[in-house]
Amino acid sequence: MNKEINGLKEGYWEKCWGNGQLWFKGNFLNGERNGYWEIYYSNGELMYKGNYINGVKYGYWEFYDGSKGQLSGKDYYII
């Protein structure tokens, strides 16, 4: 987890906010976000989730309200 190869992020990563809450979790390939990702607000609530291909949002994404944790929007990205 959280490794770099030739200065580029690789594999599964998790990072936390200064308060210890999870900030994000997801995979990197050659330093780019790749695959399924979840990003969180500093209060621990989910902000959004979806997939990346070579650092670009792709496919179905969901976005959440940070104060209530409720789904606030959906989108679909095509490369």
mmCIF file of the N, C-alpha and C atoms, coordinates in Angstrom:
data_MODEL
# 
_entry.id   MODEL 
# 
loop_
_atom_site.group_PDB 
_atom_site.id 
_atom_site.type_symbol 
_atom_site.label_atom_id 
_atom_site.label_alt_id 
_atom_site.label_comp_id 
_atom_site.label_asym_id 
_atom_site.label_entity_id 
_atom_site.label_seq_id 
_atom_site.pdbx_PDB_ins_code 
_atom_site.Cartn_x 
_atom_site.Cartn_y 
_atom_site.Cartn_z 
_atom_site.occupancy 
_atom_site.B_iso_or_equiv 
_atom_site.pdbx_formal_charge 
_atom_site.auth_seq_id 
_atom_site.auth_comp_id 
_atom_site.auth_asym_id 
_atom_site.auth_atom_id 
_atom_site.pdbx_PDB_model_num 
ATOM 1   N N  . MET A 1 1  ? 0.848   -1.175 0.000   1.00 0.00 ? 1  MET A N  1 
ATOM 2   C CA . MET A 1 1  ? 0.000   0.000  0.000   1.00 0.00 ? 1  MET A CA 1 
ATOM 3   C C  . MET A 1 1  ? 0.896   1.242  0.000   1.00 0.00 ? 1  MET A C  1 
ATOM 4   N N  . ASN A 1 2  ? 0.462   2.282  -0.681  1.00 0.00 ? 2  ASN A N  1 
ATOM 5   C CA . ASN A 1 2  ? 1.173   3.562  -0.775  1.00 0.00 ? 2  ASN A CA 1 
ATOM 6   C C  . ASN A 1 2  ? 2.636   3.385  -1.192  1.00 0.00 ? 2  ASN A C  1 
ATOM 7   N N  . LYS A 1 3  ? 2.845   2.851  -2.377  1.00 0.00 ? 3  LYS A N  1 
ATOM 8   C CA . LYS A 1 3  ? 4.215   2.694  -2.862  1.00 0.00 ? 3  LYS A CA 1 
ATOM 9   C C  . LYS A 1 3  ? 4.432   3.534  -4.115  1.00 0.00 ? 3  LYS A C  1 
ATOM 10  N N  . GLU A 1 4  ? 5.691   3.852  -4.353  1.00 0.00 ? 4  GLU A N  1 
ATOM 11  C CA . GLU A 1 4  ? 6.082   4.583  -5.546  1.00 0.00 ? 4  GLU A CA 1 
ATOM 12  C C  . GLU A 1 4  ? 7.151   3.786  -6.283  1.00 0.00 ? 4  GLU A C  1 
ATOM 13  N N  . ILE A 1 5  ? 7.071   3.820  -7.600  1.00 0.00 ? 5  ILE A N  1 
ATOM 14  C CA . ILE A 1 5  ? 8.071   3.195  -8.455  1.00 0.00 ? 5  ILE A CA 1 
ATOM 15  C C  . ILE A 1 5  ? 8.562   4.264  -9.411  1.00 0.00 ? 5  ILE A C  1 
ATOM 16  N N  . ASN A 1 6  ? 9.852   4.519  -9.395  1.00 0.00 ? 6  ASN A N  1 
ATOM 17  C CA . ASN A 1 6  ? 10.450  5.572  -10.224 1.00 0.00 ? 6  ASN A CA 1 
ATOM 18  C C  . ASN A 1 6  ? 9.757   6.921  -10.014 1.00 0.00 ? 6  ASN A C  1 
ATOM 19  N N  . GLY A 1 7  ? 9.373   7.203  -8.757  1.00 0.00 ? 7  GLY A N  1 
ATOM 20  C CA . GLY A 1 7  ? 8.749   8.471  -8.425  1.00 0.00 ? 7  GLY A CA 1 
ATOM 21  C C  . GLY A 1 7  ? 7.271   8.578  -8.766  1.00 0.00 ? 7  GLY A C  1 
ATOM 22  N N  . LEU A 1 8  ? 6.671   7.498  -9.278  1.00 0.00 ? 8  LEU A N  1 
ATOM 23  C CA . LEU A 1 8  ? 5.249   7.498  -9.641  1.00 0.00 ? 8  LEU A CA 1 
ATOM 24  C C  . LEU A 1 8  ? 4.460   6.608  -8.692  1.00 0.00 ? 8  LEU A C  1 
ATOM 25  N N  . LYS A 1 9  ? 3.293   7.087  -8.279  1.00 0.00 ? 9  LYS A N  1 
ATOM 26  C CA . LYS A 1 9  ? 2.441   6.292  -7.405  1.00 0.00 ? 9  LYS A CA 1 
ATOM 27  C C  . LYS A 1 9  ? 1.972   5.055  -8.160  1.00 0.00 ? 9  LYS A C  1 
ATOM 28  N N  . GLU A 1 10 ? 1.979   3.923  -7.438  1.00 0.00 ? 10 GLU A N  1 
ATOM 29  C CA . GLU A 1 10 ? 1.565   2.650  -8.024  1.00 0.00 ? 10 GLU A CA 1 
ATOM 30  C C  . GLU A 1 10 ? 0.730   1.865  -7.029  1.00 0.00 ? 10 GLU A C  1 
ATOM 31  N N  . GLY A 1 11 ? -0.260  1.142  -7.540  1.00 0.00 ? 11 GLY A N  1 
ATOM 32  C CA . GLY A 1 11 ? -1.051  0.253  -6.715  1.00 0.00 ? 11 GLY A CA 1 
ATOM 33  C C  . GLY A 1 11 ? -2.073  0.968  -5.847  1.00 0.00 ? 11 GLY A C  1 
ATOM 34  N N  . TYR A 1 12 ? -2.530  0.240  -4.834  1.00 0.00 ? 12 TYR A N  1 
ATOM 35  C CA . TYR A 1 12 ? -3.588  0.733  -3.948  1.00 0.00 ? 12 TYR A CA 1 
ATOM 36  C C  . TYR A 1 12 ? -3.021  1.749  -2.961  1.00 0.00 ? 12 TYR A C  1 
ATOM 37  N N  . TRP A 1 13 ? -3.737  2.874  -2.802  1.00 0.00 ? 13 TRP A N  1 
ATOM 38  C CA . TRP A 1 13 ? -3.342  3.929  -1.877  1.00 0.00 ? 13 TRP A CA 1 
ATOM 39  C C  . TRP A 1 13 ? -4.514  4.327  -1.000  1.00 0.00 ? 13 TRP A C  1 
ATOM 40  N N  . GLU A 1 14 ? -4.199  4.689  0.228   1.00 0.00 ? 14 GLU A N  1 
ATOM 41  C CA . GLU A 1 14 ? -5.133  5.339  1.136   1.00 0.00 ? 14 GLU A CA 1 
ATOM 42  C C  . GLU A 1 14 ? -4.407  6.527  1.735   1.00 0.00 ? 14 GLU A C  1 
ATOM 43  N N  . LYS A 1 15 ? -5.138  7.618  1.930   1.00 0.00 ? 15 LYS A N  1 
ATOM 44  C CA . LYS A 1 15 ? -4.567  8.799  2.583   1.00 0.00 ? 15 LYS A CA 1 
ATOM 45  C C  . LYS A 1 15 ? -5.626  9.378  3.513   1.00 0.00 ? 15 LYS A C  1 
ATOM 46  N N  . CYS A 1 16 ? -5.177  9.911  4.655   1.00 0.00 ? 16 CYS A N  1 
ATOM 47  C CA . CYS A 1 16 ? -6.094  10.455 5.654   1.00 0.00 ? 16 CYS A CA 1 
ATOM 48  C C  . CYS A 1 16 ? -5.930  11.963 5.779   1.00 0.00 ? 16 CYS A C  1 
ATOM 49  N N  . TRP A 1 17 ? -7.006  12.604 6.211   1.00 0.00 ? 17 TRP A N  1 
ATOM 50  C CA . TRP A 1 17 ? -6.984  14.016 6.577   1.00 0.00 ? 17 TRP A CA 1 
ATOM 51  C C  . TRP A 1 17 ? -6.157  14.166 7.849   1.00 0.00 ? 17 TRP A C  1 
ATOM 52  N N  . GLY A 1 18 ? -5.794  15.389 8.205   1.00 0.00 ? 18 GLY A N  1 
ATOM 53  C CA . GLY A 1 18 ? -5.031  15.655 9.423   1.00 0.00 ? 18 GLY A CA 1 
ATOM 54  C C  . GLY A 1 18 ? -5.720  15.188 10.690  1.00 0.00 ? 18 GLY A C  1 
ATOM 55  N N  . ASN A 1 19 ? -7.058  15.076 10.640  1.00 0.00 ? 19 ASN A N  1 
ATOM 56  C CA . ASN A 1 19 ? -7.821  14.632 11.811  1.00 0.00 ? 19 ASN A CA 1 
ATOM 57  C C  . ASN A 1 19 ? -7.939  13.107 11.903  1.00 0.00 ? 19 ASN A C  1 
ATOM 58  N N  . GLY A 1 20 ? -7.287  12.403 10.972  1.00 0.00 ? 20 GLY A N  1 
ATOM 59  C CA . GLY A 1 20 ? -7.302  10.946 10.990  1.00 0.00 ? 20 GLY A CA 1 
ATOM 60  C C  . GLY A 1 20 ? -8.395  10.304 10.153  1.00 0.00 ? 20 GLY A C  1 
ATOM 61  N N  . GLN A 1 21 ? -9.357  11.094 9.680   1.00 0.00 ? 21 GLN A N  1 
ATOM 62  C CA . GLN A 1 21 ? -10.422 10.554 8.824   1.00 0.00 ? 21 GLN A CA 1 
ATOM 63  C C  . GLN A 1 21 ? -9.851  10.219 7.442   1.00 0.00 ? 21 GLN A C  1 
ATOM 64  N N  . LEU A 1 22 ? -10.380 9.181  6.842   1.00 0.00 ? 22 LEU A N  1 
ATOM 65  C CA . LEU A 1 22 ? -9.958  8.782  5.499   1.00 0.00 ? 22 LEU A CA 1 
ATOM 66  C C  . LEU A 1 22 ? -10.270 9.885  4.500   1.00 0.00 ? 22 LEU A C  1 
ATOM 67  N N  . TRP A 1 23 ? -9.302  10.252 3.672   1.00 0.00 ? 23 TRP A N  1 
ATOM 68  C CA . TRP A 1 23 ? -9.466  11.271 2.633   1.00 0.00 ? 23 TRP A CA 1 
ATOM 69  C C  . TRP A 1 23 ? -9.797  10.592 1.312   1.00 0.00 ? 23 TRP A C  1 
ATOM 70  N N  . PHE A 1 24 ? -8.997  9.611  0.919   1.00 0.00 ? 24 PHE A N  1 
ATOM 71  C CA . PHE A 1 24 ? -9.281  8.881  -0.309  1.00 0.00 ? 24 PHE A CA 1 
ATOM 72  C C  . PHE A 1 24 ? -8.721  7.473  -0.254  1.00 0.00 ? 24 PHE A C  1 
ATOM 73  N N  . LYS A 1 25 ? -9.281  6.622  -1.114  1.00 0.00 ? 25 LYS A N  1 
ATOM 74  C CA . LYS A 1 25 ? -8.723  5.295  -1.333  1.00 0.00 ? 25 LYS A CA 1 
ATOM 75  C C  . LYS A 1 25 ? -8.951  4.943  -2.796  1.00 0.00 ? 25 LYS A C  1 
ATOM 76  N N  . GLY A 1 26 ? -7.922  4.387  -3.404  1.00 0.00 ? 26 GLY A N  1 
ATOM 77  C CA . GLY A 1 26 ? -8.011  4.022  -4.809  1.00 0.00 ? 26 GLY A CA 1 
ATOM 78  C C  . GLY A 1 26 ? -6.676  3.564  -5.342  1.00 0.00 ? 26 GLY A C  1 
ATOM 79  N N  . ASN A 1 27 ? -6.671  3.239  -6.602  1.00 0.00 ? 27 ASN A N  1 
ATOM 80  C CA . ASN A 1 27 ? -5.481  2.688  -7.249  1.00 0.00 ? 27 ASN A CA 1 
ATOM 81  C C  . ASN A 1 27 ? -4.830  3.683  -8.197  1.00 0.00 ? 27 ASN A C  1 
ATOM 82  N N  . PHE A 1 28 ? -3.515  3.573  -8.278  1.00 0.00 ? 28 PHE A N  1 
ATOM 83  C CA . PHE A 1 28 ? -2.722  4.337  -9.230  1.00 0.00 ? 28 PHE A CA 1 
ATOM 84  C C  . PHE A 1 28 ? -2.038  3.370  -10.189 1.00 0.00 ? 28 PHE A C  1 
ATOM 85  N N  . LEU A 1 29 ? -1.862  3.816  -11.421 1.00 0.00 ? 29 LEU A N  1 
ATOM 86  C CA . LEU A 1 29 ? -1.084  3.097  -12.415 1.00 0.00 ? 29 LEU A CA 1 
ATOM 87  C C  . LEU A 1 29 ? -0.233  4.139  -13.135 1.00 0.00 ? 29 LEU A C  1 
ATOM 88  N N  . ASN A 1 30 ? 1.075   3.986  -13.059 1.00 0.00 ? 30 ASN A N  1 
ATOM 89  C CA . ASN A 1 30 ? 2.004   4.956  -13.655 1.00 0.00 ? 30 ASN A CA 1 
ATOM 90  C C  . ASN A 1 30 ? 1.733   6.386  -13.192 1.00 0.00 ? 30 ASN A C  1 
ATOM 91  N N  . GLY A 1 31 ? 1.385   6.557  -11.907 1.00 0.00 ? 31 GLY A N  1 
ATOM 92  C CA . GLY A 1 31 ? 1.164   7.867  -11.332 1.00 0.00 ? 31 GLY A CA 1 
ATOM 93  C C  . GLY A 1 31 ? -0.201  8.475  -11.590 1.00 0.00 ? 31 GLY A C  1 
ATOM 94  N N  . GLU A 1 32 ? -1.070  7.783  -12.317 1.00 0.00 ? 32 GLU A N  1 
ATOM 95  C CA . GLU A 1 32 ? -2.418  8.280  -12.641 1.00 0.00 ? 32 GLU A CA 1 
ATOM 96  C C  . GLU A 1 32 ? -3.470  7.474  -11.871 1.00 0.00 ? 32 GLU A C  1 
ATOM 97  N N  . ARG A 1 33 ? -4.548  8.146  -11.477 1.00 0.00 ? 33 ARG A N  1 
ATOM 98  C CA . ARG A 1 33 ? -5.662  7.415  -10.870 1.00 0.00 ? 33 ARG A CA 1 
ATOM 99  C C  . ARG A 1 33 ? -6.197  6.428  -11.898 1.00 0.00 ? 33 ARG A C  1 
ATOM 100 N N  . ASN A 1 34 ? -6.419  5.208  -11.433 1.00 0.00 ? 34 ASN A N  1 
ATOM 101 C CA . ASN A 1 34 ? -6.858  4.164  -12.348 1.00 0.00 ? 34 ASN A CA 1 
ATOM 102 C C  . ASN A 1 34 ? -7.716  3.159  -11.587 1.00 0.00 ? 34 ASN A C  1 
ATOM 103 N N  . GLY A 1 35 ? -8.923  2.921  -12.059 1.00 0.00 ? 35 GLY A N  1 
ATOM 104 C CA . GLY A 1 35 ? -9.820  1.998  -11.383 1.00 0.00 ? 35 GLY A CA 1 
ATOM 105 C C  . GLY A 1 35 ? -10.766 2.720  -10.441 1.00 0.00 ? 35 GLY A C  1 
ATOM 106 N N  . TYR A 1 36 ? -11.328 1.969  -9.510  1.00 0.00 ? 36 TYR A N  1 
ATOM 107 C CA . TYR A 1 36 ? -12.358 2.479  -8.600  1.00 0.00 ? 36 TYR A CA 1 
ATOM 108 C C  . TYR A 1 36 ? -11.748 3.363  -7.512  1.00 0.00 ? 36 TYR A C  1 
ATOM 109 N N  . TRP A 1 37 ? -12.409 4.502  -7.251  1.00 0.00 ? 37 TRP A N  1 
ATOM 110 C CA . TRP A 1 37 ? -11.955 5.456  -6.238  1.00 0.00 ? 37 TRP A CA 1 
ATOM 111 C C  . TRP A 1 37 ? -13.119 5.914  -5.372  1.00 0.00 ? 37 TRP A C  1 
ATOM 112 N N  . GLU A 1 38 ? -12.793 6.210  -4.099  1.00 0.00 ? 38 GLU A N  1 
ATOM 113 C CA . GLU A 1 38 ? -13.713 6.859  -3.180  1.00 0.00 ? 38 GLU A CA 1 
ATOM 114 C C  . GLU A 1 38 ? -12.973 8.032  -2.547  1.00 0.00 ? 38 GLU A C  1 
ATOM 115 N N  . ILE A 1 39 ? -13.621 9.211  -2.510  1.00 0.00 ? 39 ILE A N  1 
ATOM 116 C CA . ILE A 1 39 ? -13.072 10.419 -1.901  1.00 0.00 ? 39 ILE A CA 1 
ATOM 117 C C  . ILE A 1 39 ? -14.032 10.839 -0.785  1.00 0.00 ? 39 ILE A C  1 
ATOM 118 N N  . TYR A 1 40 ? -13.461 11.234 0.356   1.00 0.00 ? 40 TYR A N  1 
ATOM 119 C CA . TYR A 1 40 ? -14.264 11.557 1.533   1.00 0.00 ? 40 TYR A CA 1 
ATOM 120 C C  . TYR A 1 40 ? -14.053 13.001 1.991   1.00 0.00 ? 40 TYR A C  1 
ATOM 121 N N  . TYR A 1 41 ? -15.079 13.578 2.598   1.00 0.00 ? 41 TYR A N  1 
ATOM 122 C CA . TYR A 1 41 ? -14.967 14.861 3.277   1.00 0.00 ? 41 TYR A CA 1 
ATOM 123 C C  . TYR A 1 41 ? -14.161 14.654 4.564   1.00 0.00 ? 41 TYR A C  1 
ATOM 124 N N  . SER A 1 42 ? -13.664 15.748 5.136   1.00 0.00 ? 42 SER A N  1 
ATOM 125 C CA . SER A 1 42 ? -12.859 15.645 6.361   1.00 0.00 ? 42 SER A CA 1 
ATOM 126 C C  . SER A 1 42 ? -13.676 15.167 7.564   1.00 0.00 ? 42 SER A C  1 
ATOM 127 N N  . ASN A 1 43 ? -15.015 15.202 7.451   1.00 0.00 ? 43 ASN A N  1 
ATOM 128 C CA . ASN A 1 43 ? -15.861 14.697 8.533   1.00 0.00 ? 43 ASN A CA 1 
ATOM 129 C C  . ASN A 1 43 ? -16.126 13.196 8.410   1.00 0.00 ? 43 ASN A C  1 
ATOM 130 N N  . GLY A 1 44 ? -15.528 12.553 7.400   1.00 0.00 ? 44 GLY A N  1 
ATOM 131 C CA . GLY A 1 44 ? -15.669 11.109 7.216   1.00 0.00 ? 44 GLY A CA 1 
ATOM 132 C C  . GLY A 1 44 ? -16.783 10.696 6.284   1.00 0.00 ? 44 GLY A C  1 
ATOM 133 N N  . GLU A 1 45 ? -17.613 11.646 5.844   1.00 0.00 ? 45 GLU A N  1 
ATOM 134 C CA . GLU A 1 45 ? -18.701 11.327 4.915   1.00 0.00 ? 45 GLU A CA 1 
ATOM 135 C C  . GLU A 1 45 ? -18.161 11.187 3.487   1.00 0.00 ? 45 GLU A C  1 
ATOM 136 N N  . LEU A 1 46 ? -18.749 10.286 2.733   1.00 0.00 ? 46 LEU A N  1 
ATOM 137 C CA . LEU A 1 46 ? -18.363 10.074 1.345   1.00 0.00 ? 46 LEU A CA 1 
ATOM 138 C C  . LEU A 1 46 ? -18.673 11.307 0.506   1.00 0.00 ? 46 LEU A C  1 
ATOM 139 N N  . MET A 1 47 ? -17.710 11.748 -0.310  1.00 0.00 ? 47 MET A N  1 
ATOM 140 C CA . MET A 1 47 ? -17.888 12.897 -1.203  1.00 0.00 ? 47 MET A CA 1 
ATOM 141 C C  . MET A 1 47 ? -18.304 12.407 -2.588  1.00 0.00 ? 47 MET A C  1 
ATOM 142 N N  . TYR A 1 48 ? -17.541 11.479 -3.151  1.00 0.00 ? 48 TYR A N  1 
ATOM 143 C CA . TYR A 1 48 ? -17.908 10.897 -4.441  1.00 0.00 ? 48 TYR A CA 1 
ATOM 144 C C  . TYR A 1 48 ? -17.190 9.578  -4.649  1.00 0.00 ? 48 TYR A C  1 
ATOM 145 N N  . LYS A 1 49 ? -17.711 8.799  -5.589  1.00 0.00 ? 49 LYS A N  1 
ATOM 146 C CA . LYS A 1 49 ? -17.093 7.522  -5.928  1.00 0.00 ? 49 LYS A CA 1 
ATOM 147 C C  . LYS A 1 49 ? -17.317 7.241  -7.402  1.00 0.00 ? 49 LYS A C  1 
ATOM 148 N N  . GLY A 1 50 ? -16.342 6.578  -7.992  1.00 0.00 ? 50 GLY A N  1 
ATOM 149 C CA . GLY A 1 50 ? -16.425 6.239  -9.397  1.00 0.00 ? 50 GLY A CA 1 
ATOM 150 C C  . GLY A 1 50 ? -15.099 5.701  -9.894  1.00 0.00 ? 50 GLY A C  1 
ATOM 151 N N  . ASN A 1 51 ? -15.018 5.520  -11.193 1.00 0.00 ? 51 ASN A N  1 
ATOM 152 C CA . ASN A 1 51 ? -13.831 4.925  -11.815 1.00 0.00 ? 51 ASN A CA 1 
ATOM 153 C C  . ASN A 1 51 ? -13.046 5.925  -12.644 1.00 0.00 ? 51 ASN A C  1 
ATOM 154 N N  . TYR A 1 52 ? -11.757 5.700  -12.672 1.00 0.00 ? 52 TYR A N  1 
ATOM 155 C CA . TYR A 1 52 ? -10.838 6.459  -13.514 1.00 0.00 ? 52 TYR A CA 1 
ATOM 156 C C  . TYR A 1 52 ? -10.166 5.514  -14.503 1.00 0.00 ? 52 TYR A C  1 
ATOM 157 N N  . ILE A 1 53 ? -9.856  6.037  -15.667 1.00 0.00 ? 53 ILE A N  1 
ATOM 158 C CA . ILE A 1 53 ? -8.977  5.355  -16.611 1.00 0.00 ? 53 ILE A CA 1 
ATOM 159 C C  . ILE A 1 53 ? -7.891  6.365  -16.970 1.00 0.00 ? 53 ILE A C  1 
ATOM 160 N N  . ASN A 1 54 ? -6.648  6.035  -16.612 1.00 0.00 ? 54 ASN A N  1 
ATOM 161 C CA . ASN A 1 54 ? -5.505  6.910  -16.878 1.00 0.00 ? 54 ASN A CA 1 
ATOM 162 C C  . ASN A 1 54 ? -5.742  8.344  -16.402 1.00 0.00 ? 54 ASN A C  1 
ATOM 163 N N  . GLY A 1 55 ? -6.302  8.505  -15.200 1.00 0.00 ? 55 GLY A N  1 
ATOM 164 C CA . GLY A 1 55 ? -6.496  9.812  -14.597 1.00 0.00 ? 55 GLY A CA 1 
ATOM 165 C C  . GLY A 1 55 ? -7.739  10.566 -15.033 1.00 0.00 ? 55 GLY A C  1 
ATOM 166 N N  . VAL A 1 56 ? -8.568  9.954  -15.880 1.00 0.00 ? 56 VAL A N  1 
ATOM 167 C CA . VAL A 1 56 ? -9.775  10.603 -16.400 1.00 0.00 ? 56 VAL A CA 1 
ATOM 168 C C  . VAL A 1 56 ? -11.008 9.868  -15.864 1.00 0.00 ? 56 VAL A C  1 
ATOM 169 N N  . LYS A 1 57 ? -11.995 10.639 -15.357 1.00 0.00 ? 57 LYS A N  1 
ATOM 170 C CA . LYS A 1 57 ? -13.230 10.017 -14.880 1.00 0.00 ? 57 LYS A CA 1 
ATOM 171 C C  . LYS A 1 57 ? -13.889 9.253  -16.020 1.00 0.00 ? 57 LYS A C  1 
ATOM 172 N N  . TYR A 1 58 ? -14.381 8.039  -15.676 1.00 0.00 ? 58 TYR A N  1 
ATOM 173 C CA . TYR A 1 58 ? -15.015 7.213  -16.685 1.00 0.00 ? 58 TYR A CA 1 
ATOM 174 C C  . TYR A 1 58 ? -16.165 6.434  -16.053 1.00 0.00 ? 58 TYR A C  1 
ATOM 175 N N  . GLY A 1 59 ? -17.257 6.326  -16.787 1.00 0.00 ? 59 GLY A N  1 
ATOM 176 C CA . GLY A 1 59 ? -18.381 5.521  -16.340 1.00 0.00 ? 59 GLY A CA 1 
ATOM 177 C C  . GLY A 1 59 ? -19.273 6.241  -15.339 1.00 0.00 ? 59 GLY A C  1 
ATOM 178 N N  . TYR A 1 60 ? -19.984 5.460  -14.555 1.00 0.00 ? 60 TYR A N  1 
ATOM 179 C CA . TYR A 1 60 ? -20.996 5.946  -13.616 1.00 0.00 ? 60 TYR A CA 1 
ATOM 180 C C  . TYR A 1 60 ? -20.337 6.493  -12.352 1.00 0.00 ? 60 TYR A C  1 
ATOM 181 N N  . TRP A 1 61 ? -20.719 7.696  -11.954 1.00 0.00 ? 61 TRP A N  1 
ATOM 182 C CA . TRP A 1 61 ? -20.209 8.344  -10.739 1.00 0.00 ? 61 TRP A CA 1 
ATOM 183 C C  . TRP A 1 61 ? -21.368 8.782  -9.867  1.00 0.00 ? 61 TRP A C  1 
ATOM 184 N N  . GLU A 1 62 ? -21.152 8.747  -8.551  1.00 0.00 ? 62 GLU A N  1 
ATOM 185 C CA . GLU A 1 62 ? -22.120 9.237  -7.583  1.00 0.00 ? 62 GLU A CA 1 
ATOM 186 C C  . GLU A 1 62 ? -21.466 10.307 -6.717  1.00 0.00 ? 62 GLU A C  1 
ATOM 187 N N  . PHE A 1 63 ? -22.219 11.369 -6.395  1.00 0.00 ? 63 PHE A N  1 
ATOM 188 C CA . PHE A 1 63 ? -21.749 12.485 -5.589  1.00 0.00 ? 63 PHE A CA 1 
ATOM 189 C C  . PHE A 1 63 ? -22.660 12.625 -4.370  1.00 0.00 ? 63 PHE A C  1 
ATOM 190 N N  . TYR A 1 64 ? -22.057 12.952 -3.222  1.00 0.00 ? 64 TYR A N  1 
ATOM 191 C CA . TYR A 1 64 ? -22.797 12.971 -1.963  1.00 0.00 ? 64 TYR A CA 1 
ATOM 192 C C  . TYR A 1 64 ? -22.691 14.312 -1.252  1.00 0.00 ? 64 TYR A C  1 
ATOM 193 N N  . ASP A 1 65 ? -23.740 14.650 -0.505  1.00 0.00 ? 65 ASP A N  1 
ATOM 194 C CA . ASP A 1 65 ? -23.785 15.846 0.330   1.00 0.00 ? 65 ASP A CA 1 
ATOM 195 C C  . ASP A 1 65 ? -22.942 15.582 1.581   1.00 0.00 ? 65 ASP A C  1 
ATOM 196 N N  . GLY A 1 66 ? -22.017 16.459 1.886   1.00 0.00 ? 66 GLY A N  1 
ATOM 197 C CA . GLY A 1 66 ? -21.102 16.239 3.005   1.00 0.00 ? 66 GLY A CA 1 
ATOM 198 C C  . GLY A 1 66 ? -21.708 16.360 4.378   1.00 0.00 ? 66 GLY A C  1 
ATOM 199 N N  . SER A 1 67 ? -22.784 17.097 4.512   1.00 0.00 ? 67 SER A N  1 
ATOM 200 C CA . SER A 1 67 ? -23.370 17.276 5.839   1.00 0.00 ? 67 SER A CA 1 
ATOM 201 C C  . SER A 1 67 ? -24.385 16.188 6.178   1.00 0.00 ? 67 SER A C  1 
ATOM 202 N N  . LYS A 1 68 ? -25.025 15.625 5.177   1.00 0.00 ? 68 LYS A N  1 
ATOM 203 C CA . LYS A 1 68 ? -26.071 14.636 5.424   1.00 0.00 ? 68 LYS A CA 1 
ATOM 204 C C  . LYS A 1 68 ? -25.694 13.235 4.959   1.00 0.00 ? 68 LYS A C  1 
ATOM 205 N N  . GLY A 1 69 ? -24.660 13.127 4.118   1.00 0.00 ? 69 GLY A N  1 
ATOM 206 C CA . GLY A 1 69 ? -24.253 11.830 3.618   1.00 0.00 ? 69 GLY A CA 1 
ATOM 207 C C  . GLY A 1 69 ? -25.201 11.243 2.584   1.00 0.00 ? 69 GLY A C  1 
ATOM 208 N N  . GLN A 1 70 ? -26.098 12.087 2.050   1.00 0.00 ? 70 GLN A N  1 
ATOM 209 C CA . GLN A 1 70 ? -27.079 11.603 1.084   1.00 0.00 ? 70 GLN A CA 1 
ATOM 210 C C  . GLN A 1 70 ? -26.599 11.819 -0.341  1.00 0.00 ? 70 GLN A C  1 
ATOM 211 N N  . LEU A 1 71 ? -27.035 10.955 -1.225  1.00 0.00 ? 71 LEU A N  1 
ATOM 212 C CA . LEU A 1 71 ? -26.724 11.078 -2.642  1.00 0.00 ? 71 LEU A CA 1 
ATOM 213 C C  . LEU A 1 71 ? -27.264 12.411 -3.160  1.00 0.00 ? 71 LEU A C  1 
ATOM 214 N N  . SER A 1 72 ? -26.385 13.211 -3.783  1.00 0.00 ? 72 SER A N  1 
ATOM 215 C CA . SER A 1 72 ? -26.815 14.517 -4.286  1.00 0.00 ? 72 SER A CA 1 
ATOM 216 C C  . SER A 1 72 ? -26.767 14.604 -5.806  1.00 0.00 ? 72 SER A C  1 
ATOM 217 N N  . GLY A 1 73 ? -26.124 13.645 -6.454  1.00 0.00 ? 73 GLY A N  1 
ATOM 218 C CA . GLY A 1 73 ? -26.067 13.677 -7.913  1.00 0.00 ? 73 GLY A CA 1 
ATOM 219 C C  . GLY A 1 73 ? -25.423 12.444 -8.492  1.00 0.00 ? 73 GLY A C  1 
ATOM 220 N N  . LYS A 1 74 ? -25.676 12.232 -9.764  1.00 0.00 ? 74 LYS A N  1 
ATOM 221 C CA . LYS A 1 74 ? -25.117 11.115 -10.505 1.00 0.00 ? 74 LYS A CA 1 
ATOM 222 C C  . LYS A 1 74 ? -24.652 11.645 -11.848 1.00 0.00 ? 74 LYS A C  1 
ATOM 223 N N  . ASP A 1 75 ? -23.640 11.030 -12.400 1.00 0.00 ? 75 ASP A N  1 
ATOM 224 C CA . ASP A 1 75 ? -23.183 11.430 -13.725 1.00 0.00 ? 75 ASP A CA 1 
ATOM 225 C C  . ASP A 1 75 ? -22.553 10.226 -14.399 1.00 0.00 ? 75 ASP A C  1 
ATOM 226 N N  . TYR A 1 76 ? -22.431 10.307 -15.710 1.00 0.00 ? 76 TYR A N  1 
ATOM 227 C CA . TYR A 1 76 ? -21.799 9.260  -16.484 1.00 0.00 ? 76 TYR A CA 1 
ATOM 228 C C  . TYR A 1 76 ? -20.777 9.912  -17.407 1.00 0.00 ? 76 TYR A C  1 
ATOM 229 N N  . TYR A 1 77 ? -19.552 9.466  -17.323 1.00 0.00 ? 77 TYR A N  1 
ATOM 230 C CA . TYR A 1 77 ? -18.451 10.056 -18.105 1.00 0.00 ? 77 TYR A CA 1 
ATOM 231 C C  . TYR A 1 77 ? -17.995 9.091  -19.190 1.00 0.00 ? 77 TYR A C  1 
ATOM 232 N N  . ILE A 1 78 ? -17.797 9.647  -20.375 1.00 0.00 ? 78 ILE A N  1 
ATOM 233 C CA . ILE A 1 78 ? -17.301 8.884  -21.521 1.00 0.00 ? 78 ILE A CA 1 
ATOM 234 C C  . ILE A 1 78 ? -15.999 9.521  -21.977 1.00 0.00 ? 78 ILE A C  1 
ATOM 235 N N  . ILE A 1 79 ? -15.033 8.713  -22.240 1.00 0.00 ? 79 ILE A N  1 
ATOM 236 C CA . ILE A 1 79 ? -13.729 9.211  -22.731 1.00 0.00 ? 79 ILE A CA 1 
ATOM 237 C C  . ILE A 1 79 ? -13.800 9.424  -24.211 1.00 0.00 ? 79 ILE A C  1 
# 
